[in-house]
Amino acid sequence: MANFRKSNILKSLGALLFIVLTIGVYIAVGILSSRYFCRIKFGSKPGLVLGELSKTIVNSLKSDVEIFVLLEKTLDYNDETFDLIQKNVRHLMDEYANCVTNVAFNAEIINVGERANRYADLCRRFGILPANCVIVTTNNKVKVLAIDELYKKCSSGQRNACQLVAFQGEWVISSALNELANAGSNVAYFTVGHGECDLDSASPSRGLSVLKDLARQKNLSVRPLNLYDSKAIPDDAKLVAIVGARNKFLGFEREILRDFVDDRNGKLVIAMDGNIDIGLGEFLIDHGIYVVDSPDAFADGPTEELVIEQFAPHEINKKIIEFRVSVMLGSACEVRQSPPWLFDWEKFKITELMQTSGERSATVDPEEIVKIPYTVAVISERKKFNAAEMTMNAGKILVVGNSDFLTNSKIKVFGNMVFWQGISDYMLPMESSEGFETTSIENYRIAMSGKNFWKIILRISFLPIGFLMLTAFVAFLRRK
């Protein structure tokens, strides 16, 4: 009887030990997976291993790479989100370190709150840096990215709050490396010969030298373009800008611009000098933009300055809205969407970007007159259909009813700088994200090197091996 009782006790202890060991294995796997970075993919879904396009980019680099990630816990990031960002970025940097073989690669993740001296050193090297940013440098060029750019977001249901839904850091970092490695490939041409503002002039009211310096800092090559002499827009042109023109464009020049936008999917920015007719009215109407032929340009007051604080939701205005800043224009003309019967509205997406605080009267019907704001900036984007989905990699025209905001006297205004940056980023976007993986942040992916894989297997195997040995020992005792 005693032997049966003793056997039952041993069986119960064995079952209990099995349960404890099983739980221990799960805990051990969880701890190890959270602490160790790995490289072999498990399952059918891709993990954090870099895609082939990223590998091609990093293997073609000719200069050493440095990446500094500055992180600071703010009201926008709770503890869970902050830890998630650190984990995502750390894993991504490890992946780049493993893939970069031809040049030296250094990545550093810095908690600004804990390493203020290191943050100050980087500010002295690169200039004033915002918290929560990524600094990418190679080929003696620098690009600063916001941490928010590494994620896709959606509204969380709370006011002014967003929820991170996907990590797209590989696309953003690889595109930045590709852009820096091929610096100079983004070329913007500014037209001359029509009384435009001068790129090399230091004049406060008609000079664009500060804008030219800002463009160079963003790895954008800026060159003058005389359409009358060249009779064409160079093949390397990604953007053409007309700033402050005071004379009309000739017929063949208009056709060159039309060909650039319609057939070459070019990007055109026109900053008007008040209400001066530059001969592009019909061309713009065909693209859904109407420059109002009013007797005089308008302004908010005797200073002939417009302070714009009303912005439509659009990628160009994204940072302006986020930072809650205003844009300062000089005396401007009204620019708005063309009446739909004057252009093929099915081919274009028209967005009125900015409106003034002043209002004008408009007749809705014979019995109703309404007050509507003046619109001073409009963007027209040609719809290009691919596999039944619209892509924005097509011709775009942005018209602003004022050119002063780009001149030396006003471009230094923070809101104007943010607006220009929004224009250049949107008109000259990074390469398509096709070929880059976007990882859902709800799924924790494990990828490991062979060395780390066998280390983890060896450590975890102690538990089942110990359990087998204990089971064998219990069986030996039972036989006796």
Secondary structure, DSSP 8 states (H G I E B T S, - for coil): -HHHHHHHHHHHHHHHHHHHHHHHHHHHHHHHHHH----S--SSS--SS--HHHHHHHHT--S-EEEEEEE---TT--HHHHHHHHHHHHHHHHHHHHH--SS-EEEEEEETTT-HHHHHHHHHHHSS--SSEEEEEETTEEEEEEGGGGEEEEE-SSTT-EEEEEE-HHHHHHHHHHHHHTTT-SEEEEE-SSS--BTT---TTTB-HHHHHHHHHTT-EEEEE-HHHHSS--TTEEEEEEES--S---HHHHHHHHHHHHTS--EEEEE--TT---S-HHHHHHTTEEE---SS-B-SSTT-EEEE-EE-SSGGGHHHHHHT--EEEESB--EEE--GGGTTGGGEEEEEEEEEEEEEEEEEETTEEEEEEEEEEEEEEE-EEETTEEES-S-EEEEES-SGGGSTTTTTSHHHHHHHHHHHHHHS----STTS--EETTS------HHHHHHHHHHHHHHHHHHHHHHHHHHHHHH-
